């Protein structure tokens, strides 16, 4: 196998005409140059240099190798510089996937901080709810996935093969119209809303709502279902029903005409940033995780 260091020595010998001159140019000893040339000739299986008096002359094979060496060394140099830039966060790319309420709350703050600190790092954003976002990470379609799982939920995903960066605990809150009989309550049990019409959120949140309600002894009558959090808030504000949303989702919209009420006992979801173990070592990915954690801590 031809090594790049041997090609650099060959070019130096071809340019200077001798081992001693090549050694001076490369900053090493003449025996070291001679040893590396012998190793290169052994690798290619043919002589590359012929000594003529005090100078060295390239054989036909040597001329061919020197001709190709220029492009190979230039390509390696470019690769080394690019990798060094990525390692030093002067360049790099991160593909981020986030669920919608994370995209509108945590992500903007984190990406703004990342751009300020490392302007050469580019981040692309795509929205997907877990478990699809987690599947995208495992299949190589993203580098970081902002995801969540509900505490104690049946069938919670296993993330043992992933690097899990906890960000925050997001408590669910009740949403009622501002003229609702419970609008002024400091907290309520979800069972107090058993007879109300319900507006449900995304499929996963909808499943969690049904599970929580059934634990409280009733099945919610879901009149409307939408993945759009502003639509949920708007429907509640219009007096068409009640809802339960994560606090982070409420923060992502302007809740007009509604009141938020704490639920007792508390129901929470864990917000995390996920990546693969190998990706966690990539500087741009590590920096993205740090900025997401900082945004969550604010």
C-alpha positions as CSV (number, residue, x, y, z in Angstrom):
1,X,0.0,0.0,0.0
2,X,1.3,3.4,-1.0
3,X,1.5,5.9,2.0
4,X,1.2,9.6,1.6
5,X,4.4,10.3,3.6
6,X,6.3,8.2,1.1
7,X,4.9,10.1,-1.8
8,X,6.0,13.4,-0.2
9,X,9.5,12.1,0.1
10,X,9.5,10.9,-3.5
11,X,8.4,14.3,-4.7
12,X,11.1,16.0,-2.7
13,X,13.8,13.7,-4.1
14,X,12.5,14.2,-7.6
15,X,12.5,18.0,-7.1
16,X,15.9,18.4,-5.4
17,X,17.8,15.5,-7.2
18,X,19.3,13.9,-4.1
19,X,18.5,12.3,-0.8
20,X,20.5,14.8,1.2
21,X,18.8,17.8,-0.4
22,X,15.4,16.2,0.0
23,X,16.3,15.6,3.7
24,X,17.1,19.3,4.2
25,X,13.8,20.3,2.5
26,X,11.8,17.9,4.6
27,X,13.6,18.6,7.9
28,X,14.7,15.0,8.5
29,X,17.9,12.9,8.1
30,X,19.3,11.4,4.9
31,X,19.0,7.9,6.2
32,X,15.3,8.5,7.0
33,X,14.8,9.6,3.3
34,X,16.6,6.5,2.1
35,X,14.6,4.2,4.3
36,X,11.3,5.6,3.2
37,X,12.2,5.4,-0.5
38,X,13.2,1.7,0.0
39,X,9.8,1.2,1.7
40,X,8.0,2.8,-1.2
41,X,9.8,0.8,-3.8
42,X,9.0,-2.4,-1.8
43,X,5.3,-1.4,-1.8
44,X,5.1,-0.8,-5.6
45,X,7.4,-3.8,-6.4
46,X,9.7,-1.9,-8.8
47,X,12.6,0.6,-8.7
48,X,11.6,4.2,-8.7
49,X,15.1,5.9,-8.6
50,X,18.4,5.3,-10.3
51,X,21.6,6.8,-8.9
52,X,23.7,8.7,-11.5
53,X,26.8,10.1,-10.0
54,X,25.7,12.4,-7.2
55,X,22.1,12.8,-8.4
56,X,19.1,10.6,-8.5
57,X,17.1,10.0,-11.7
58,X,13.5,8.8,-11.8
59,X,12.7,5.5,-13.6
60,X,9.7,5.4,-15.8
61,X,7.7,4.0,-12.9
62,X,9.0,6.8,-10.7
63,X,8.0,9.5,-13.2
64,X,4.5,8.0,-13.4
65,X,4.2,7.9,-9.6
66,X,5.4,11.5,-9.2
67,X,2.9,12.7,-11.8
68,X,0.0,11.2,-9.9
69,X,1.5,12.1,-6.5
70,X,0.8,15.8,-7.0
71,X,-3.0,15.3,-7.3
72,X,-3.0,12.8,-4.4
73,X,-1.1,15.0,-2.0
74,X,-3.2,18.0,-3.0
75,X,-6.4,16.0,-2.3
76,X,-5.1,14.8,1.0
77,X,-4.0,18.3,2.1
78,X,-7.5,19.6,1.2
79,X,-9.1,16.8,3.2
80,X,-6.8,17.4,6.2
81,X,-7.7,21.1,6.1
82,X,-11.4,20.4,5.9
83,X,-11.3,17.9,8.7
84,X,-9.3,20.3,10.8
85,X,-11.9,23.0,10.2
86,X,-14.7,20.7,11.2
87,X,-12.8,19.5,14.3
88,X,-12.1,23.2,15.2
89,X,-15.8,24.1,14.6
90,X,-14.8,26.5,11.8
91,X,-17.0,24.4,9.6
92,X,-19.4,21.5,10.0
93,X,-23.0,20.5,9.4
94,X,-25.6,19.2,11.8
95,X,-29.0,17.8,10.8
96,X,-31.5,18.4,13.6
97,X,-35.0,16.9,13.9
98,X,-37.4,18.3,16.4
99,X,-41.1,18.1,17.4
100,X,-43.0,21.3,16.8
101,X,-43.2,22.8,20.2
102,X,-39.5,22.2,20.6
103,X,-38.9,23.9,17.3
104,X,-40.6,27.0,18.4
105,X,-39.2,27.3,21.9
106,X,-35.8,25.5,22.5
107,X,-34.4,25.3,19.0
108,X,-34.4,29.0,18.0
109,X,-32.5,30.0,21.2
110,X,-30.0,27.1,20.8
111,X,-29.3,27.7,17.2
112,X,-28.8,31.5,17.6
113,X,-26.3,30.8,20.4
114,X,-24.6,28.1,18.2
115,X,-24.3,30.6,15.3
116,X,-22.8,33.3,17.5
117,X,-20.2,30.9,18.9
118,X,-19.4,28.9,15.8
119,X,-20.6,30.8,12.7
120,X,-19.1,28.2,10.3
121,X,-21.3,25.4,11.6
122,X,-24.5,25.0,9.5
123,X,-27.6,23.4,11.0
124,X,-30.6,22.1,9.0
125,X,-34.0,21.6,10.8
126,X,-36.8,19.2,10.0
127,X,-39.9,18.5,12.1
128,X,-41.0,15.1,13.2
129,X,-42.6,13.7,16.3
130,X,-41.2,10.7,18.2
131,X,-41.0,7.8,17.6
132,X,-40.4,8.8,13.9
133,X,-37.7,11.3,14.8
134,X,-35.9,8.6,16.8
135,X,-36.2,6.2,13.9
136,X,-34.7,8.8,11.6
137,X,-31.7,9.1,13.9
138,X,-31.1,5.4,14.0
139,X,-31.4,5.2,10.2
140,X,-28.9,7.9,9.6
141,X,-31.3,10.6,8.4
142,X,-30.4,13.1,11.1
143,X,-27.6,13.8,13.6
144,X,-29.6,15.0,16.6
145,X,-33.2,14.3,17.5
146,X,-35.1,16.5,20.0
147,X,-37.6,14.0,21.4
148,X,-39.8,13.4,24.4
149,X,-41.4,10.5,26.3
150,X,-44.1,10.6,29.0
151,X,-43.2,9.5,32.5
152,X,-44.6,6.1,33.3
153,X,-46.2,5.7,29.8
154,X,-46.9,2.2,28.7
155,X,-44.6,1.1,25.8
156,X,-42.1,3.9,26.3
157,X,-39.2,3.7,23.9
158,X,-35.9,2.1,24.8
159,X,-33.0,4.5,24.2
160,X,-30.2,2.4,25.6
161,X,-28.4,2.4,22.3
162,X,-28.4,6.2,22.1
163,X,-26.7,9.1,23.8
164,X,-29.4,10.8,25.9
165,X,-29.0,14.4,26.9
166,X,-31.8,15.3,29.4
167,X,-33.0,18.8,28.8
168,X,-36.1,19.5,30.9
169,X,-39.2,18.0,32.5
170,X,-42.3,19.4,30.8
171,X,-45.5,19.4,32.9
172,X,-48.9,19.0,31.3
173,X,-51.4,21.7,32.1
174,X,-55.2,21.8,31.6
175,X,-56.7,24.4,29.2
176,X,-60.2,25.7,29.7
177,X,-62.1,28.6,28.2
178,X,-61.6,31.8,30.3
179,X,-65.3,31.8,31.3
180,X,-65.2,28.1,32.3
181,X,-66.4,27.2,35.8
182,X,-62.9,26.0,36.7
183,X,-61.0,28.9,35.0
184,X,-60.0,30.4,38.3
185,X,-58.9,27.2,40.0
186,X,-55.2,27.0,41.0
187,X,-55.2,23.3,40.2
188,X,-57.6,20.5,39.4
189,X,-57.8,16.8,39.0
190,X,-58.4,15.7,35.5
191,X,-61.4,13.8,36.6
192,X,-63.2,17.1,37.2
193,X,-63.2,17.5,33.4
194,X,-64.7,14.1,32.7
195,X,-68.0,15.4,31.3
196,X,-66.4,18.1,29.1
197,X,-65.9,17.9,25.3
198,X,-62.2,17.5,24.6
199,X,-59.8,18.9,21.9
200,X,-57.0,16.4,21.5
201,X,-53.5,17.1,20.1
202,X,-51.0,15.0,18.1
203,X,-51.6,11.2,17.9
204,X,-49.0,10.5,20.6
205,X,-50.4,13.2,23.0
206,X,-53.9,12.0,22.2
207,X,-52.9,8.5,23.3
208,X,-51.4,9.9,26.5
209,X,-54.6,11.9,27.2
210,X,-56.8,8.8,26.9
211,X,-54.4,6.9,29.1
212,X,-54.4,9.6,31.8
213,X,-58.2,10.0,31.7
214,X,-58.8,6.2,31.9
215,X,-56.5,6.1,34.9
216,X,-58.8,8.7,36.4
217,X,-61.8,6.6,35.7
218,X,-63.3,8.0,32.5
219,X,-62.9,8.0,28.7
220,X,-62.7,11.5,27.2
221,X,-65.2,12.5,24.6
222,X,-63.0,13.9,21.9
223,X,-64.9,16.2,19.6
224,X,-61.9,17.7,17.8
225,X,-58.4,16.5,17.1
226,X,-55.5,18.4,15.5
227,X,-51.7,18.3,15.4
228,X,-51.6,22.1,15.4
229,X,-51.2,23.5,18.9
230,X,-52.5,27.0,18.0
231,X,-55.6,25.3,16.7
232,X,-56.1,23.5,20.0
233,X,-55.8,26.8,21.9
234,X,-58.1,28.5,19.5
235,X,-60.8,25.8,19.8
236,X,-60.6,26.0,23.6
237,X,-60.7,29.8,23.5
238,X,-63.9,29.6,21.4
239,X,-65.5,27.5,24.1
240,X,-65.7,24.3,22.1
241,X,-64.0,22.2,24.7
242,X,-61.1,21.7,27.1
243,X,-57.6,20.3,26.5
244,X,-54.4,19.1,28.1
245,X,-51.2,20.3,26.6
246,X,-47.5,20.3,27.6
247,X,-46.4,23.6,29.1
248,X,-43.8,23.9,26.4
249,X,-46.6,23.7,23.8
250,X,-48.5,26.5,25.5
251,X,-45.4,28.7,25.6
252,X,-45.1,28.3,21.8
253,X,-48.4,30.0,21.1
254,X,-50.3,33.1,22.4
255,X,-53.1,31.6,24.4
256,X,-56.0,34.0,23.9
257,X,-59.4,33.4,25.6
258,X,-58.1,30.4,27.6
259,X,-56.8,29.7,31.1
260,X,-54.1,27.2,32.0
261,X,-54.7,25.2,35.2
262,X,-52.2,22.9,36.9
263,X,-53.2,19.2,36.9
264,X,-53.0,17.2,40.1
265,X,-51.4,14.7,40.3
266,X,-48.8,16.1,38.0
267,X,-48.2,14.5,34.6
268,X,-44.9,15.2,32.9
269,X,-43.0,14.4,29.8
270,X,-39.2,14.2,29.6
271,X,-37.6,16.4,26.9
272,X,-34.3,15.1,25.7
273,X,-31.8,15.5,22.9
274,X,-30.7,12.2,21.3
275,X,-27.7,11.3,19.2
276,X,-25.7,8.2,18.3
277,X,-22.5,7.4,20.4
278,X,-20.2,8.0,17.5
279,X,-21.9,11.2,16.5
280,X,-21.6,12.5,20.0
281,X,-17.8,12.7,19.4
282,X,-18.3,15.1,16.4
283,X,-17.5,18.6,17.6
284,X,-20.4,20.3,15.8
285,X,-22.9,17.7,17.2
286,X,-21.5,18.1,20.7
287,X,-21.8,21.9,20.5
288,X,-25.4,21.6,19.3
289,X,-26.2,19.4,22.4
290,X,-24.6,21.9,24.7
291,X,-26.6,24.8,23.2
292,X,-29.8,22.9,23.4
293,X,-29.1,22.1,27.1
294,X,-28.3,25.8,27.7
295,X,-31.6,26.9,26.0
296,X,-33.6,24.5,28.2
297,X,-31.9,25.8,31.4
298,X,-33.0,29.4,30.7
